[in-house]
Amino acid sequence: MIHAVKQLFRYEVLTYKGKSPIFRPSVKDAIPNRRVYGKESVMSESQMDLNNNRLKQLGKFAELLPNVLKQVRDQANEVYKDGVLDSKVKRLMAMAIALGAGCRNCVLGQTMYALEKGATKEEILETLGVVVSIRGTTGVAESLRVIQLLEELGKL
C-alpha cells in the first residue's frame, strides 16, 4: 500500500512503509508530446524530421566547404568498406560510439547507414545493449533516439 505521493518536478515519489522510494513520471504534469505510458512519441521531435534536416544541412555544408566534405567522404569510404569486419558491423560500431559521444546527428546517420547495410532490428537492439553496458543510464537515455527512429521507420 502506498504510504505517500509527493510531487517532485515532473516526477512523483511513491513511498511505501519500510521500502525504498520509487520515482515515476507524473501523469498530472507530463510534458506534452512525450510518452509517459501509451503510444505517443518518446521525444517531442520526429527523428525522421531531424534526419532529413541533417541531410539538408549536409548539402549546404557541401556547397560551402566542398573540399573539406570530399576529404571526410573519402576517409569514410575507406574506413567503412568491407574488410575483416564488414561494413554493417563497422556502422553498428560507429552507431555505438556516436551514442556514447551523445552526437545526435552521428547517431541518426550511423543508424540509417547500418540499416542500409542490412542491419536488422535485433542487431541494432543488441548494439544498444552494449552501449548501455558501458554507459549505464546515459546509454539508455541516448538509445531512446534510435528506438524512436526504428519505430518511425516501422521496424518495431
PLY file of the C-alpha trace (Angstrom):
ply
format ascii 1.0
element vertex 156
property float x
property float y
property float z
element edge 155
property int vertex1
property int vertex2
end_header
0.00 0.00 0.00
1.28 3.45 -0.94
2.21 5.47 2.12
2.66 8.89 0.43
2.86 10.52 -3.00
4.95 13.65 -3.30
5.20 15.74 -6.49
8.86 16.34 -7.38
9.25 18.40 -10.57
7.86 16.16 -13.33
8.05 13.03 -11.18
6.11 11.57 -8.33
7.87 9.94 -5.44
5.94 6.97 -4.11
6.93 5.84 -0.66
5.96 2.58 0.93
6.33 1.84 4.63
9.68 0.17 5.17
10.72 0.22 1.48
12.83 2.41 -0.80
11.00 5.25 -2.60
10.00 4.78 -6.24
10.22 7.63 -8.76
7.82 7.63 -11.70
6.79 10.19 -14.32
3.92 12.33 -13.15
0.88 11.90 -15.38
-0.55 15.13 -13.95
2.46 17.20 -15.01
3.54 15.24 -18.09
5.43 17.03 -20.84
3.19 17.45 -23.92
4.00 15.06 -26.78
6.20 12.89 -24.58
5.28 9.38 -23.65
4.55 8.61 -20.05
2.59 5.50 -20.89
0.91 4.70 -24.19
1.81 5.07 -27.85
2.72 8.76 -28.01
6.17 9.78 -29.15
9.04 9.33 -26.67
10.64 12.57 -27.81
8.83 15.67 -28.92
10.65 15.86 -32.25
10.44 13.36 -35.06
13.74 11.55 -35.57
12.99 11.29 -39.30
12.48 15.07 -39.47
15.78 15.56 -37.63
17.50 13.17 -40.03
16.03 14.91 -43.08
17.22 18.25 -41.73
20.66 16.72 -41.10
20.83 15.70 -44.76
19.67 19.15 -45.90
22.33 20.87 -43.78
24.96 18.43 -45.03
24.05 19.53 -48.55
24.64 23.16 -47.53
27.94 22.15 -45.94
28.94 20.51 -49.25
28.17 23.74 -51.12
30.09 25.90 -48.65
33.07 23.60 -47.98
33.22 21.10 -50.85
36.91 20.20 -50.41
36.51 19.54 -46.69
33.48 17.32 -47.22
35.24 15.46 -50.03
38.10 14.59 -47.66
35.67 13.41 -44.99
33.75 11.30 -47.51
36.95 9.83 -48.95
38.06 8.85 -45.45
34.64 7.35 -44.65
34.62 5.38 -47.92
38.00 3.90 -46.98
37.16 3.19 -43.34
33.68 1.71 -43.86
34.48 -0.56 -46.82
34.31 -4.31 -46.23
37.46 -5.76 -44.74
37.99 -8.24 -41.93
34.91 -6.54 -40.46
32.11 -5.98 -42.91
30.61 -2.55 -43.47
27.46 -3.35 -41.48
29.46 -4.25 -38.37
31.54 -1.09 -38.76
28.37 1.03 -38.99
26.96 -0.63 -35.86
30.25 0.12 -34.09
30.07 3.74 -35.26
26.47 3.99 -34.02
27.57 2.75 -30.59
30.43 5.25 -30.47
28.11 8.07 -31.56
25.66 7.12 -28.80
28.48 7.22 -26.28
29.55 10.64 -27.55
25.97 11.95 -27.47
26.17 13.16 -31.09
22.56 13.27 -32.31
23.41 13.73 -36.00
26.03 10.98 -35.84
23.57 8.60 -34.17
20.91 9.24 -36.81
23.36 8.95 -39.69
25.07 5.80 -38.46
21.76 4.13 -37.65
20.49 4.84 -41.16
23.77 3.60 -42.70
23.60 0.42 -40.60
20.05 -0.18 -41.81
21.12 0.44 -45.42
23.88 -2.14 -44.96
21.30 -4.69 -43.84
21.41 -4.39 -40.05
18.34 -5.98 -38.50
16.27 -4.61 -35.66
17.76 -7.34 -33.45
21.35 -6.38 -34.34
20.66 -2.72 -33.61
18.97 -3.55 -30.30
21.87 -5.81 -29.31
24.27 -2.96 -30.10
22.18 -0.68 -27.87
22.61 -3.27 -25.11
26.39 -2.99 -25.46
26.14 0.80 -25.23
24.08 0.52 -22.06
26.57 -1.96 -20.56
29.31 0.65 -20.91
27.35 3.89 -20.41
24.63 2.87 -17.94
21.63 5.16 -17.69
23.11 7.70 -20.11
23.32 4.87 -22.64
19.64 4.17 -22.10
18.78 7.85 -22.50
20.74 8.22 -25.75
19.40 4.91 -27.09
15.83 6.19 -26.94
16.56 8.20 -30.10
17.41 5.00 -32.00
14.35 3.21 -30.67
12.12 6.08 -31.76
13.77 6.17 -35.20
13.16 2.44 -35.63
9.57 2.95 -34.55
9.09 5.80 -37.03
10.54 3.58 -39.79
8.05 0.83 -38.91
10.79 -1.55 -37.77
9.43 -2.04 -34.24
0 1
1 2
2 3
3 4
4 5
5 6
6 7
7 8
8 9
9 10
10 11
11 12
12 13
13 14
14 15
15 16
16 17
17 18
18 19
19 20
20 21
21 22
22 23
23 24
24 25
25 26
26 27
27 28
28 29
29 30
30 31
31 32
32 33
33 34
34 35
35 36
36 37
37 38
38 39
39 40
40 41
41 42
42 43
43 44
44 45
45 46
46 47
47 48
48 49
49 50
50 51
51 52
52 53
53 54
54 55
55 56
56 57
57 58
58 59
59 60
60 61
61 62
62 63
63 64
64 65
65 66
66 67
67 68
68 69
69 70
70 71
71 72
72 73
73 74
74 75
75 76
76 77
77 78
78 79
79 80
80 81
81 82
82 83
83 84
84 85
85 86
86 87
87 88
88 89
89 90
90 91
91 92
92 93
93 94
94 95
95 96
96 97
97 98
98 99
99 100
100 101
101 102
102 103
103 104
104 105
105 106
106 107
107 108
108 109
109 110
110 111
111 112
112 113
113 114
114 115
115 116
116 117
117 118
118 119
119 120
120 121
121 122
122 123
123 124
124 125
125 126
126 127
127 128
128 129
129 130
130 131
131 132
132 133
133 134
134 135
135 136
136 137
137 138
138 139
139 140
140 141
141 142
142 143
143 144
144 145
145 146
146 147
147 148
148 149
149 150
150 151
151 152
152 153
153 154
154 155
